[in-house]
């Protein structure tokens, strides 16, 4: 009986979303400039927070909101302190990499 209850508990918990976790841009240009963030959420809804590290300047904190679903245009938005936003398309080619892109830049993230 305990085995059945354990199996039900595990089965009802669902599997975690592939994009949840800690992420970091392995290489930034210029050197010393990179993005790191922690993502969570459920289903296709992405939430999180992060920091845009800047080699020559003040680091920028941001929140993350959006969707992992394939949508045309902006799927994920960074909202920086002060209210400015930056939208990205979202792609996850495998479980250890995420690509965020817009016409101004591409941010390739690796799982930490």
Protein Blocks (a to p, Z undefined) as FASTA:
>chain_A
ZZmmmmmmmmmnopadfkgccdddfbacdehiacddddedehjbccdddddddfbbcddd
ddddddfbdcehjfbdcddehiiacddddddfbfkbccdddfkbccddddZZ
